[in-house]
Amino acid sequence: QAFSCSRCFEPYRMHPLVHQFKLRPGDLNGFLQLFFDNLATVLILAVSLHQVLRGFSNVDLINAEEAFPAQMKPFRDTVSELIYKKSISGLAMTMVFGNVYYAYMGARLGVQEDRKGAVTALPYGVNTPAAFAFLFSIIGPATASAAGPCYGMAPVTEANVEEYAQCWIAAAEQGWSAGVVANFLAGLLSVGMGFFGKKIIEVSPVTALLTALSGISFAFLGLAQVGTAFAEPIVGMMPLFIVFALYFGEVGTGSFPKSLVVFIVGVILGWADGVSTGDAVSDSTDVVKAWGVSTGVSALSDWSSAPDYMGTIIPVSVAAVCGSLMNAMSAGRAGDSYSVVEVAVADGFGTMVGAFFGTPFGTSVYIGHPAYKKMDAGIVYSIVNCALFFIFGIFGVFALIAAIVPQQAVAPLILFVGMM
């Protein structure tokens, strides 16, 4: 009898999950949509965090930096490190966790239902409402409180400028630490509440939960983006009209990604109208370097600030869990049935991962899975998104992008996701 070894190499065959990672027609559009969505939020957070850690652009601090630039340099370096080495790089780490995990969930669903890659991964990114709540309700007040002694040192002279700089360094670090602790605690609470996700859905009217989700969509993803477009109408109106025509009017662009059309038009108009400038690009290159990955261990060693901000942490956690549940249900109605409990718990755990790596900003499933489903995006877009976000995050490239790309180029794309 002839020797047969048809099963000899079976252990080395690709796992069924791998077969679900097929490039779909809408993956490029999905990637650009999700990346620009996160990009817009990160750019705004970076600018806002810079202001908050500097006492909301305290006049005495600004004067001291202008009068004694060399002595105040340690403070400027500290603020840059807190933003790019800790906050942004921490976000990069949790983006890798979340996007990879939700891609895995999509692949697993595809195997279970024999979908052959026709599954859309849940979009994942920065929890925008929670980020701004922590920024202005926790990090800002904590920084201002710690900066109390600094205010008494003004006007700053050559005799006390070094002490003044160290005072503001301590205040900025205290503000960042309070945000990291709050973020970790919010993630922990979200994980705990996530296990009761099905019960929450059973006892809560779906309309009530969707109302909260709709509020976020209209406020942060809708009206705020329209306001950005109208703030610079020459730059912002054309991309806005193009989004309405392409996405809501079903105007085709052939094989060229619709979101790339919007992006390119916005960038060209931004530079033509002077919204984006060469000086801004030159200044941004100072923070483009290998920041690497840090941790928030130093912040998590002191939880004394947590009780002061529970009034913000608890509502943010509840809203995050409800948002996760509703986004999972929304995906189910669009054709991809994910476990609501697993989604809620994964979101909370991802936020904890981010806090461990030093970011005060939480992450969650994004609103708009039906929009990505409509684009025919699959699973690959999620992996590409986190890979690029990670590279940009640890090398400070977001600062350069902020100088090159006007907000008006990405705001209409965020509006489309919010309206879906």
N, C-alpha and C positions, 0 to 999 in steps of 0.2 A: 504493500500500500504506500502510495506516495506521501511524503511528509508535507503536512499543511501547517502553516503558522499564521493563519489569517487573523488570529486574536492576540498574537505575540506582542504587538505594539499598541493594543487597545488602551493601556494605562497612559500612553503618551498622546492620545487623541485630545483635541481641544475640548475644554469643558463646555457644556451646552450654553452657559452664560456668555461665552465669548462670541458665539454665533449671533447674539442679539445686538452686538455692537456694529451695526451696519450704518454706513453713511447714507442719510436720507436727504431728499431734495431740499428740505427746509432747515437742515442743520446749520448752514452758514448764516441764514437769516436769523435763526434762533440764537446762535452764538453772538452775533452782532447786537441783537436786541437785548439779551441778558447782560452782555458785557457793558454796553452803553448805559443800561439801567443802573448797574452797580457803579460804573464810572462816574456818573453824574452825582450819585449820593456821596461817594468817597471824596470827590473834589470839594463838594460843599462842606463835608465834615472836616476835612483837613484845614480849610480856610477858617471855619468857625472855631475849631479847637485851638488854632493858633491865636485867635482873638481872646478866647476864654482863658487860656493859660497865661495870658498877658494882662489879666485883670480887665478884660473888655477894652483893650487899648488904653490903659491908664495914662493920663496926660503926663504925670510925673515920671513914669517909667519911660515913656517915649522921649521926654526931654533928657533923661539920664543917658539913654542910649545914643542920642545925638551928641551930647556933650562929652561922654566918656566911652567911645565905641570899643576900645581895647579892653577896658575893665569890665564892660558889660557883655563881652563876647561869651564867657562861660554860661551866662543865662540864655543867650540866643542858641548856643549849642545844645543846652539841655532841652529847650523847647522843641528843637528839631528832632532830637533823639526820642523824646516822648511821643512825637507825632509819627515819625517815619520808621524808627527802629522798633518801637513797641506797639503803638496803636494800629498802624497800617500793616506792619508785618504780622501782627497777631491776627488781623483780619484775613491776611493771605493764608495763614495756616488753617483757620476754620473754614475758609472757602474751599480748600483742598478736601478737608474732611467731608463737608456737606455735599459738594458737587459729586464727589466720587461715590459717596454712600447712596445718594439718590439715583445716580446712574446704575449702581448695583441693584437698587430696588426695581428700577425699570427693567433691567435685564432679567431679573428673577421673575417679574410679572410676565415678561415675554415668554420665558420658558414654561411657566405654569399654564399659560393660555395658548401656547404654541403660536405666538404672534409673529415670529420670524423678523424681529426687529421693528415691527410697526407699533412701538410704544414710545410715548413722549415722556421723558424724565421730568420730574418736578423741578421748576426753576428755583434757584437758591441764591440768596445774597444777603446784604445788610438789611437788618430790620430798621427801616427808616424812621418810623414814628418813635420807636424805643430809643434809637440813637439820639434823636434830638431831645427827647425827654430827659435822658441821662446827661446830655451835654449842658443843657441850660438849667436843669433842676437839681443836679448833683455835682457835676464837675465844676461848674461855674461858682455856685455857692461855697463849695469846699475850698476852692482856690482863693476866693475873696476872704473867707474866714481865716485861712492860714496866712494871708497877706496883711492881716491887721497891723502887725508891728512895722511892716514896710511903709505903710502910709505915714507913720509918725516920723520917718527919717527924711521926708521931703522938707525943703529943697535939698537935693543931693549935691554934695561937695566932693572934692578930691579926697578929703579925709575919711569919708564914710561910704564911698562908692562901692568898694569891694564888699563891705558888710551888707550894703543894699542889694547887690547882685546875689549874694548868698541867700538873703532873705527871700527874694523872689524865686530863686531856684527851689528852695524848700516848699514854697507855696504852690508852685507848678507841680512838683512831685506829689504833694498831698492831694491836689485836685485830681491828678491822674489816678492815684492809688484808690481814692474814694470811688471813682468810676469803675475801676477794675473789680473791686470787691462787690459793688452793686450789680455789675454784669454777671459775675459768677453766681451770686445769690439768686438773681432772676432766672438764670439757666437751671439752677437746682430746683427752684420752685416750679418751673415749667415742666421739668422731668417728672416731678411728683404728681402734678395735676394731669400730665399727659396720660398716665396710666388709667385715669378715670375718664378718658376721652369719650368712650361710647356712652357712658352714663350721662355725661354733660350734654351730649346730643339728644339722648332720650328725654331728659327733663327740660331741655331748653328749646323753645320754638326756633325752627331753622331761620325764620324771617328775622328774629331778634339777633341771631349771630351774624347773619349776612348783612344786617344794617351796619354793624361795626366795621365789617370788611368794606362795605360800600363807602362808608365815611372816610376811610383811609384812601380809597381809590380816588374819590372826588377831591379830597383836600390836598393830599401830598402828591398823588400821581396825576391829578387832573388840573384843578385850578392853579396850583403852584406852577405847573409847567406852562400853562397858558400865560400866566403872569410873566414868566421868564421870557417868553416869545414877544410879548407886547412891550417889555422893558427896552428892547432893542428891535423895533419893528422892521427896520430895513433888513436886518439879519434874520430875525425870527419868524416873520410872517410867511416867507416862501417855504421853508421846511415844514411849517405847520400845515399849509395848504397842500403840500405834496403828500403828507401823511394821510390827510383826509381823502385825497384822490386815489392813492395807491391802496390803502388798507380798507377804508370804508366804501370807496367807490369801485373797488375791485379792478382798478386799472393795472394792466399787466406790464412787466418790464422784461419779459423773456426770461433768460437764464441769469440775468443780472439781479443781485439781491436788492430788494426794495429798500431795506434799511440803509444800505450803502449809498443809495441815491440820495436819501435825506441827509446823511452824514456829509457827503462830499459837497452838496450844495451849501449846507450850513457853514462848513469850514471856508469855502471860497468867499462867501459873502462876509463872514466874520473878518477875514483878512482885508478884503476890499474896503470895508467900512471902518476899519481901525479898531474894532472890538478886540481883536488879537493883534499883538505888536511884537516886534523883534526884541525890544527891551525886556518885555515880560518873559520871553523865551530865554534870553541871556541870563536873567536873574534866577530863573528856575533851575538852571543847570548846576547851581551850587549844591543842591540837595540830591542830585542824581549820582549815586554811588552805591557801593555794596553795603547796605545797612545790615544785611543778614537777618537772622531770627533771634529774638530775645524771649524773655519770659516775664510773667507778672508775679513771680514768687515773692518778691520783696513787698509787693502790695498786698498779697493774700496772707501775709504773716501778721497783718494788723486789721482786725475787723471792728475796731472801735467806732468807725464812722457809720457802720451799717444801720444801727437803730435810728439815726437821725434822718434817714432817707427811705424808710420803709413805706412811707406814704406815696412815694413814686415807684419803688421797686415792685410792690404787690400789684397795683393796677397794670403796670407794664407787663408783668408776668401773666396775668389773667388775659389781657388783650392778645399777647403773643400766642398763648395756647388756643384761644378761640380762633385766631387767624389761621393757625396751623390746621385746626380741625376743618374749618370752612374751605380752605384751599384744597385739602385732601378730598372733601366732598365735591368741590367744584371739578376736580380732576376726574372723579368717578362719573359725574354727569357728562363729561366730555368723552368718556370711553375708556379711561385708565383707572381701574379700581385699586387704590392703595389703602393700606391699613391706616386708619385715622390715629390709632394709638401709637403705632410705630413712627408716624410722621411727627406727631407732637413730641414724643420722647426724643427723637433724633434731633429736632430743632433745639430743644433744651440742652441736650448734651453738646451739640455744636457750639452753642453760646458759652458753655463752660470751657470747652476746648480753647475758644478764642480768649477768654479771660485768663486762662493758664498761660497763654503765650503773650499776654500783656495788652490786650485791647479792651477798652471800656464799652465797645459797641457790640450788640448782639446780632445774631443772624437768624434767618428763618426761611421757610418756603416762601417764594414770591407769589404775589397775586398775578394771575394771567396765564395759568396753564392752558385754558381753552384757546388763548391767542397763539401759543406755541404749537398747540395741536392743529390749529387752523393752518399754520405755516407748513405743516408736515415735518416738523422737527422731530428727531428721534432721541437717542441717548448720547451720541457723540458730542453734541453741542455743549453738554454739561461738562464733559472732561476737558474740552478745549478751553472753555471759559475759565475753569479753575487753574489750568496750567499757565495761561497768559496772565491772569490776575496775580498768581504767586510770583512770577518773574518780575512783573511791574512793581509789586508790593515790596519785595526785599531789595530792589535796586532804586527805589524812590522815583520811578518813572512817572508816577501819577502827577507829580508836580510839573513835569515837562508837558504832559498831555493837557493839563489844566491851562497852560499858557498857549498851547497850539490850537486847541479845540474850544470854541465858544460854547457856553451852556445852551445857546439857542439851537445848536446843531443836534443835541441829544434830547432836549426837552420834549419835542413832539413824539419821539419814539416811546418815551416813558408814558406820555399821555395815552397812546394807543393801548399799551398794556393795562393801564388803569381803567380804561373804559370797557375792557373786555371782562 
